[in-house]
């Protein structure tokens, strides 16, 4: 969140971590002094994130909930971070989630999203994983402005398994 890192009033910058998981991004945001919020569909993940924050004596608002019905006010966030969370929904659900993200972002607010483009046997089989290409991203993010798309690629297992993400930055 380098756009906000030099702000003297970071505590007034509201940032939502969509899909907090174990809370790594939320921990960083809270440690850096941002007004950090997080949401995850897993009660266990929310509990783990809260425990980590408590251990470090950091403050963030963490909720269990659905991404397609975000429990936040309109125009509340300066930024939303999605690190490979919304991709675990069907494409129609991803569109609903993006509308919710747009709703909670302030005018001029920023979205950073990391979305699966391609993998080789790395995706979990127990839940939905949607893959996107630039065309699908352009279509799904069409209601956003200043869309920038980059690639992130890595391998595992001596390069026998690979995964490629699209990194999407967009503004409301």
C-alpha positions in Angstrom: 0.0 0.0 0.0 2.8 2.4 -1.0 0.2 4.9 -2.1 -0.6 5.5 1.5 2.7 4.7 3.2 3.9 8.2 3.5 0.6 9.5 4.9 1.0 11.2 8.3 -2.5 10.0 9.1 -2.3 6.3 8.2 -4.8 5.7 11.1 -7.4 7.4 8.9 -6.8 5.1 5.9 -9.3 2.2 5.9 -8.0 -0.9 4.2 -10.0 -4.2 3.8 -8.2 -7.5 3.5 -10.7 -9.8 1.7 -10.0 -13.4 2.7 -7.7 -12.8 5.7 -6.7 -16.5 6.0 -4.3 -16.7 8.9 -4.0 -12.9 9.0 -0.6 -12.1 7.5 -1.7 -9.1 5.4 -3.9 -7.9 8.2 -1.0 -8.1 10.6 1.1 -6.0 8.3 -1.6 -3.4 7.8 -2.2 -3.1 11.5 1.5 -3.0 12.4 2.0 -0.2 9.8 -0.7 1.9 11.5 -3.5 1.6 9.0 -7.2 1.2 10.1 -7.3 -2.5 9.1 -10.3 -4.6 8.5 -10.5 -8.2 7.4 -13.2 -10.7 6.4 -13.1 -14.4 5.7 -15.7 -17.1 5.2 -13.9 -19.4 7.6 -14.5 -19.1 11.4 -11.2 -20.9 12.0 -9.3 -18.4 9.9 -10.9 -15.5 11.6 -10.1 -16.9 15.0 -6.5 -17.6 14.0 -6.1 -14.0 12.6 -7.5 -12.6 15.8 -5.1 -14.7 18.0 -2.1 -13.5 16.0 -3.2 -9.8 16.3 -3.8 -10.3 20.0 -0.4 -11.9 20.5 1.2 -8.9 18.8 -1.0 -6.4 20.6 -2.3 -5.1 17.3 -5.8 -3.9 16.5 -7.9 -4.7 13.4 -11.6 -5.4 12.9 -11.9 -9.0 11.7 -15.3 -10.5 10.7 -16.6 -13.8 9.4 -18.8 -13.3 6.4 -19.6 -13.6 2.8 -17.7 -11.6 0.2 -20.9 -11.1 -1.9 -22.7 -9.4 1.1 -19.9 -7.3 2.7 -21.0 -6.0 6.1 -19.6 -2.5 5.5 -21.0 0.9 4.6 -20.9 2.3 1.1 -17.7 4.2 0.2 -16.0 3.1 3.5 -12.5 1.9 2.2 -9.6 3.6 0.7 -8.3 0.2 -0.5 -9.3 -3.4 -0.8 -6.8 -6.3 -1.0 -7.7 -9.7 -2.4 -4.8 -12.2 -2.3 -6.2 -15.1 -4.2 -9.5 -15.3 -2.4 -12.3 -14.2 -4.8 -11.0 -16.8 -7.3 -12.5 -19.5 -5.1 -16.0 -18.6 -6.4 -17.8 -19.2 -9.6 -17.4 -16.5 -12.3 -21.0 -15.2 -11.7 -20.2 -15.0 -8.0 -16.9 -13.2 -8.7 -18.9 -10.6 -10.6 -21.2 -10.1 -7.5 -18.2 -9.8 -5.2 -16.6 -7.2 -7.5 -19.8 -5.2 -7.3 -19.6 -5.4 -3.5 -16.0 -4.3 -3.5 -16.9 -1.4 -5.7 -19.7 -0.5 -3.4 -17.5 -0.4 -0.3 -14.6 1.5 -2.0 -14.6 5.2 -1.8 -14.5 7.2 -5.0 -10.9 7.0 -6.2 -10.3 4.0 -3.9 -7.9 1.2 -5.0 -8.4 -2.5 -5.5 -5.4 -4.9 -5.6 -6.4 -8.5 -6.6 -4.3 -11.6 -7.2 -6.3 -14.0 -9.4 -5.4 -17.4 -10.7 -4.6 -17.6 -14.4 -3.2 -21.1 -14.7 -1.8 -23.8 -12.6 -0.4 -27.3 -12.8 -2.0 -29.4 -10.1 -1.6 -26.8 -7.3 -5.3 -25.8 -6.7 -7.1 -27.4 -3.9 -9.7 -29.8 -5.1 -12.2 -29.4 -2.2 -13.5 -26.0 -3.3 -14.2 -24.0 -6.5 -11.3 -22.4 -8.2 -12.0 -20.1 -11.1 -9.2 -19.3 -13.6 -9.1 -16.0 -15.4 -7.4 -14.7 -18.5 -6.9 -11.0 -19.5 -10.1 -11.0 -21.4 -12.2 -12.3 -18.4 -10.4 -9.8 -16.1 -11.2 -6.9 -18.5 -14.8 -7.9 -18.6 -15.2 -8.6 -14.9 -13.4 -5.4 -13.8 -15.2 -3.3 -16.5 -16.9 -1.0 -13.9 -13.5 -0.1 -12.4 -11.1 2.6 -13.8 -7.3 2.6 -14.5 -7.1 -1.2 -14.7 -3.5 -2.5 -14.8 -2.8 -6.2 -15.2 0.5 -7.9 -14.6 1.7 -11.6 -14.2 3.1 -13.3 -11.2 4.6 -16.8 -11.9 6.3 -19.3 -9.7 7.2 -23.0 -9.6 7.4 -25.6 -6.9 8.9 -29.1 -6.7 12.0 -28.5 -8.7 9.9 -26.7 -11.3 7.6 -29.7 -11.8 4.5 -27.7 -10.6 3.8 -24.2 -11.7 1.2 -21.5 -11.0 0.6 -18.2 -12.7 -1.5 -15.3 -11.3 -2.8 -12.1 -12.8 -2.2 -9.1 -10.5 -4.9 -6.6 -11.0 -4.8 -3.0 -9.8 -7.9 -0.9 -10.4 -9.6 2.2 -9.1 -13.2 3.1 -8.3 
